Amino acid sequence: MLHVQESVLEINFKALQQNFEFLKSKTKAGTKMLAVVKAFGYGSDATEIAKYLQDELNVDYFAVAYIREGAYLRAAGITTPILVLHPQLINLKHAIAYNLEPSLYNDRILTAFAKEAAKQGKKDYPVHIKFNTGLNRLGFFHTDAPHVVQKLKTLSQIKAVSIFSHLAASEDANEKTFTQNQIRLFNNVAEAFEKGLPYKPMKHMTNTSGILNYPEAHFDMVRSGIGLYGFGNDPKYAKNLRPIASLKSVISQIHRIEKGESVGYNRAFVAEDFTTIATIPLGHADGINRRFGNGVGSVLINGKKAPIIGNVCMDMIMVNITGIRCDEGDEVIIFGEGQTAEELAAKVNTISYELLTAISQRIKRIFLR
Ligand SMILES: *Cc1c(COP(=O)(O)O)cnc(C)c1O
């Protein structure tokens, strides 16, 4: 194992491959896999992740949230189709320039995109039509399907290569009835398209938890984000999915302080006894939320838990290492082996997604192949 000498986010491609293969094994042969690489590949590194998924794993599709994210992937040599989940009107011409496929989620964006495609002389430009079946976030209302079909028939410059929807509570067994109703409504949308159009768009609906919990909603393609990065939102899958990212750092300095001395800003920690503390080069600017301070979060040093004490600074945290054998320069694990990002996130009542995507770009990414 690598011994780090500064803060790094280690990305393990072997784990990515295993997660990909596990998720694939959950779908029927022929079901396409879309890898969600928005938000810098959930904080890991979108272009390196996308290259690996494209070149080594033959992924079928990518999705990003914004056009700018897709443009970066194209500039890095990604040629696989890219669905842009949440395009904005102002950038639509760039979507076409970078060969990105927009999600069209209301009349306003459908009309604007059709106009832009016509202006650029396009014919059958691939688009994806998003339907709202209950999440109430983005999408044409499910009952609008016949109206959207009629409109698409008049627009030869674009072609709906897929129709899709998004589940609101696919990880929550208590919301099974709600989810099944979303699936039923999406099937109605699909029926309107299959009746009304001379061709058959692909259908897709499930995110990672949907892949794991609702095989009846896999349709032609599934969309995985968090699962590829190693989390299944359910302890049941912990043995099948492996987190791909580990956040590691080092001890910059050790201080030994007496009873009554304080540590950090606002003197938020005051020693009750002789205390040994270590300063770690990572702070709230790196995605270590201030809520982790004052003993809420901890890191691992030589396998032992060292609580974060006092307030989290912008570039540093101080941890209590009293009783832990360690030296300046020793490795520190923030999440990875021994403490997952999901477990650490739970300490501040959030989810792995938020902790991972918050890891700052100034932290070096290291790729283990
Ligand atoms: C982010 C996103 C996903 C991925 O969800 P995971 O839970 O990370 O698998 C899938 N579909 C849509 C529409 C999304 O916005």
The ligand as a Tripos MOL2 file, in Angstrom:
@<TRIPOS>MOLECULE
LIG
   15    15     1     0     0
SMALL
NO_CHARGES

@<TRIPOS>ATOM
      1 C1        -27.8350   11.6810  -10.1130 C.3       1 LIG1
      2 C2        -28.8400   10.9250  -10.8900 C.ar      1 LIG1
      3 C3        -28.7490    9.5180  -11.0250 C.ar      1 LIG1
      4 C4        -27.7590    8.6850  -10.2500 C.3       1 LIG1
      5 O1        -28.2860    8.3520   -9.0020 O.3       1 LIG1
      6 P1        -27.4950    7.3890   -7.9920 P.3       1 LIG1
      7 O2        -28.3810    7.2920   -6.8180 O.co2     1 LIG1
      8 O3        -26.2110    8.0800   -7.6880 O.co2     1 LIG1
      9 O4        -27.2730    6.0960   -8.6860 O.co2     1 LIG1
     10 C5        -29.6170    8.8920  -11.8930 C.ar      1 LIG1
     11 N1        -30.5690    9.5860  -12.5690 N.ar      1 LIG1
     12 C6        -30.7110   10.9240  -12.4220 C.ar      1 LIG1
     13 C7        -31.7930   11.6210  -13.1650 C.3       1 LIG1
     14 C8        -29.8710   11.6370  -11.5820 C.ar      1 LIG1
     15 O5        -30.0390   12.9510  -11.4240 O.3       1 LIG1
@<TRIPOS>BOND
     1     1     2 1
     2     2     3 ar
     3     2    14 ar
     4     3     4 1
     5     3    10 ar
     6     4     5 1
     7     5     6 1
     8     6     7 2
     9     6     8 1
    10     6     9 1
    11    10    11 ar
    12    11    12 ar
    13    12    13 1
    14    12    14 ar
    15    14    15 1
@<TRIPOS>SUBSTRUCTURE
     1 LIG1         1 GROUP 0 **** ****
